[in-house]
Amino acid sequence: MSGQLAPLIALRWRMVRTPGARWGFLALASAIPLLCVLAALVGALAPDERRFDVLLLAPTAYLSVAVLAVLAPLIAGGGNELFPPEQLSAYPVTSRTYFTASLALAPLNLAWLCQLVGLVGLTTYVAGSGPAVLLSILTSVAYVAAVTVAGQALAWWVVGVRTRRRGRLLTWGLAALVLGAGATVVATGHAVTFLDSSPTTWLVVGAVAGSTGDLARWALATGGLLAATWVAARAGLRACDWSLRQPGQQGGEVHARPLRRRRVPRSPLRACLAIDRASVWRSRSLRRGLLVLAILPGAAAAVADLPWSSLVLLPALVAAGAGLLFGVNAFCLDGQGAIWVGSLPGDARVLLRAKGQVIAEVCTVAVVAAVSAGSVRLGRAPTGVEAAAMLACAVVSISRVVATCLHLSVTHPYRADLRGPRDTPAPPGVMAAYSVRLALSTTLVAIWFSLSAQLHDWRYPVLLAVPLLLITARRLVAVDALWRQAAVRAQVVTRVTSG
């Protein structure tokens, strides 16, 4: 660990002044090894009937972990930040600290945690029971570490390359080439052949060899992963150092360009909506996140060729991800302008309604795009009950995300400029807690509607949606009543403008 990283983590910990929040973060951190142990126990005690089938799918699971480990820091522009760069600009923070901090914050990502736990359980199941299965688990953990460090290293290299116009054109061209190649493989029906030839196959063989007594093969695979982790770490340090020395990489960039004068809005609500929509689109981190949410989940569902009954789960997961883009701290979109906006005459609830509508619009766009992409290979239209379950799940999930985000935005505001590619609407630990909260809430809703899609009557999903929408409406009314209090609005404006 870098010598500067420990004091910075200690400083961030002291900034968490609520005892309940501290205990929550400690519980979240201790849950990682606990969940891994539970996954290993479940995998070891599960029946063996489908072990061979799962073994055939294991290389694909390993490959998906690598893809997500690479994409996550690429989307974040180099990984998560412990502190915004402008807050540390007066201190000699080294590039090593930036890189090690991004690695230290990787476990705070809910997707990363799910990958680790799922891979440990999968490896234990295919490797069998017995003490020697610990060697197989060690290989899977080494693999997660290798792809995580490699993803961070690649992301920092891309961040440096994209500081120049040619670099941006190159990265966009490579991204388009990869997407085109993937679409071609899926459209031509060669997806299975491609996955069977994945280089992760020998890693799965090496992991299983640890439990079967083939220590030479196991040592070769595990040693190779550890060596790859070391090489990726060294490469990541150099890439981070080079990237941070490029112009505009120590903080958020402010680009000035001429804009056409817009028409005068016909109402205060439309004026607030125009400001908030423009704020979302101008932020690089929000643009990237929205683009990925619109493409990646649907593409993964299309590759897996999920049926409509399983595709019902997609709106809830995508809506939760869209809420994490900015909705959990929606008033940070105003930034320093929150003082000016809060001083305007008129109904103060217009600001709250505008934030809620923009969150709903972003969630809806992401959900529609993801479902459309996920259904391209199904070859048939949904039945009446499947369409009703899909629509009901989307409406309920989006409304619950909006209500939760508005409640969090009013009760726990934070300052966040959202100008740089690595900016987040809240501190890393808070974002981890919010992701768990939204994921649990929407996943439970998605499971219920997925089950209702198999009941052969479209009225069941509709009846299930009514009480959930009433509960959400009650929460929205409570948030509206809270926002009417002048002291609450003043606290929100103070927090988002000055921290």
Stockholm file with secondary structure:
# STOCKHOLM 1.0

chainA/1-499         MSGQLAPLIALRWRMVRTPGARWGFLALASAIPLLCVLAALVGALAPDERRFDVLLLAPTAYLSVAVLAVLAPLIAGGGNELFPPEQLSAYPVTSRTYFTASLALAPLNLAWLCQLVGLVGLTTYVAGSGPAVLLSILTSVAYVAAVTVAGQALAWWVVGVRTRRRGRLLTWGLAALVLGAGATVVATGHAVTFLDSSPTTWLVVGAVAGSTGDLARWALATGGLLAATWVAARAGLRACDWSLRQPGQQGGEVHARPLRRRRVPRSPLRACLAIDRASVWRSRSLRRGLLVLAILPGAAAAVADLPWSSLVLLPALVAAGAGLLFGVNAFCLDGQGAIWVGSLPGDARVLLRAKGQVIAEVCTVAVVAAVSAGSVRLGRAPTGVEAAAMLACAVVSISRVVATCLHLSVTHPYRADLRGPRDTPAPPGVMAAYSVRLALSTTLVAIWFSLSAQLHDWRYPVLLAVPLLLITARRLVAVDALWRQAAVRAQVVTRVTSG
#=GR chainA/1-499 SS CCTTHHHHHHHHHHTCCCHHHHHHHHHHHHHHHHHHHHHHHHHHHSCSTTHHHHHHHHHHHHHHHHHHHHHHHHHTTSSCCSSCGGGGTTSCCCHHHHHHHHHHTGGGCHHHHHHHHHHHHHHHHHHCSSTTHHHHHHHHHHHHHHHHHHHHHHHHHHHHHTTSHHHHHHHHHHHHHHHHHHHHHHHTTCHHHHHHTCTHHHHHHHHHHHHHTCHHHHHHHHHHHHHHHHHHHHHHHHHHHHHHTSTTCSSCCCCCCCCCCCCCCSSHHHHHHHHHHHHHHHCHHHHHHHHHHHHHHHHHHHHHTCCHHHHTTHHHHHHHHHHHHTGGGGGGGTGGGHHHHHTSSSCTHHHHHHHHHHHHHHHHHHHHHHHHHHTTTSCSCCCHHHHHHHHHHHHHHHHHHHHHHHHHHHHSCCCCCCCSTTCCSSCHHHHHHHHHHHHHHHHHHHHHHHHHTTSSCTHHHHHHHHHHHHHHHHHHHHHHHHHTSHHHHHHHHHHHHHC
#=GC SS_cons         CCTTHHHHHHHHHHTCCCHHHHHHHHHHHHHHHHHHHHHHHHHHHSCSTTHHHHHHHHHHHHHHHHHHHHHHHHHTTSSCCSSCGGGGTTSCCCHHHHHHHHHHTGGGCHHHHHHHHHHHHHHHHHHCSSTTHHHHHHHHHHHHHHHHHHHHHHHHHHHHHTTSHHHHHHHHHHHHHHHHHHHHHHHTTCHHHHHHTCTHHHHHHHHHHHHHTCHHHHHHHHHHHHHHHHHHHHHHHHHHHHHHTSTTCSSCCCCCCCCCCCCCCSSHHHHHHHHHHHHHHHCHHHHHHHHHHHHHHHHHHHHHTCCHHHHTTHHHHHHHHHHHHTGGGGGGGTGGGHHHHHTSSSCTHHHHHHHHHHHHHHHHHHHHHHHHHHTTTSCSCCCHHHHHHHHHHHHHHHHHHHHHHHHHHHHSCCCCCCCSTTCCSSCHHHHHHHHHHHHHHHHHHHHHHHHHTTSSCTHHHHHHHHHHHHHHHHHHHHHHHHHTSHHHHHHHHHHHHHC
//
